[in-house]
Amino acid sequence: MSSDPGATRPAPPALPDTARPRLGPHLRLRFDRSRGKHVLLGPESVIVLNGTGADVVGLCDGSTTVAGIVDELRTRYQRPVDDEVRDFLARMAARRHVVVEPVTVEPVTVEEVR
């Protein structure tokens, strides 16, 4: 770890497209009227989100995949948002603000394929 306060941290690992992120159990997404912005409320913490961040977090329902979130926001914003959304989700997961269940693949036998 660098002692340089200006040094950048390595990027957290990207989430797989099939991952289904959901909001961490300790956080709630709310609109704060006094700030005019969405916030994540947790025990003794408030995280102020910009509009895009609120849209991403709002789609973290545990059933929508990372690829689905990217597709939805690309449609909403009418521009490529892939890298921004994936980076934001990875950082949120690294901080445990969103939880991603392990992606499991059911084994398929040869007989089932035929």
C-alpha positions in Angstrom: 0.0 0.0 0.0 1.3 3.4 -0.9 1.9 6.1 1.7 1.2 8.8 -0.9 -2.2 10.3 -0.1 -2.6 11.2 -3.8 -2.1 7.7 -5.0 -5.1 6.0 -6.6 -6.5 2.8 -5.3 -6.7 -0.2 -7.6 -10.1 -0.7 -9.2 -12.2 -3.3 -7.5 -12.9 -6.4 -9.5 -15.7 -6.1 -12.1 -19.0 -8.0 -11.4 -20.0 -10.6 -13.9 -22.8 -9.8 -16.2 -24.9 -12.5 -14.7 -24.6 -11.2 -11.1 -27.8 -10.0 -9.5 -26.9 -7.2 -7.1 -29.2 -6.0 -4.4 -29.0 -3.3 -1.8 -27.1 -4.2 1.3 -29.3 -5.3 4.2 -28.2 -2.4 6.4 -29.1 0.3 3.8 -32.3 2.0 2.5 -32.7 4.1 -0.6 -34.7 7.2 0.2 -35.3 10.7 -1.3 -34.1 13.4 1.0 -36.3 16.5 0.4 -33.9 18.8 2.2 -31.1 17.9 -0.1 -33.3 17.3 -3.1 -31.4 14.1 -3.8 -31.6 10.4 -3.2 -29.6 9.0 -0.3 -28.6 5.6 1.1 -29.4 5.6 4.8 -27.5 3.2 7.0 -26.7 2.9 10.7 -25.0 6.2 11.5 -24.4 7.0 7.8 -25.9 8.9 4.9 -24.6 8.5 1.4 -25.7 11.2 -1.0 -26.3 9.9 -4.6 -26.3 11.7 -7.8 -29.2 11.0 -10.3 -27.3 8.2 -12.1 -26.2 6.6 -8.9 -29.8 6.6 -7.6 -31.0 5.0 -10.9 -28.3 2.3 -10.6 -29.1 1.6 -7.0 -32.8 1.6 -7.7 -32.3 -1.3 -10.1 -30.3 -3.4 -7.6 -33.3 -5.5 -6.6 -31.6 -8.9 -6.5 -33.4 -10.1 -9.7 -32.0 -7.8 -12.3 -28.6 -8.8 -13.6 -25.7 -6.4 -14.1 -26.2 -6.7 -17.9 -29.9 -5.9 -17.4 -29.0 -2.8 -15.3 -26.5 -1.6 -18.0 -29.1 -2.2 -20.8 -31.8 -0.3 -18.9 -29.7 2.7 -18.2 -28.2 2.7 -21.7 -31.9 3.0 -22.9 -32.8 5.6 -20.3 -29.8 7.9 -21.0 -29.6 7.2 -24.7 -25.8 7.0 -24.5 -23.2 4.3 -23.6 -23.0 4.0 -19.8 -21.5 0.5 -19.6 -18.2 1.3 -18.0 -19.6 3.9 -15.6 -22.3 1.6 -14.4 -20.0 -1.4 -14.0 -17.4 0.7 -12.2 -20.0 2.1 -9.8 -21.5 -1.3 -9.1 -18.0 -2.8 -8.4 -17.2 0.1 -6.0 -20.5 -0.3 -4.3 -20.0 -4.0 -3.9 -16.4 -3.5 -2.6 -17.9 -1.2 0.1 -20.7 -3.7 0.8 -23.4 -1.2 -0.2 -24.7 -3.7 -2.7 -24.5 -7.4 -2.1 -24.0 -9.9 -4.9 -25.0 -13.5 -4.4 -22.6 -16.0 -5.8 -23.6 -17.0 -9.3 -24.3 -20.7 -9.4 -24.7 -22.8 -12.4 -26.7 -26.0 -12.1 -24.8 -29.0 -13.6 -26.4 -30.5 -16.7 -26.1 -34.1 -17.5 -25.7 -35.4 -21.0 -29.1 -37.1 -20.9 -30.8 -33.7 -20.0 -29.2 -32.1 -23.1 -30.6 -34.7 -25.5 
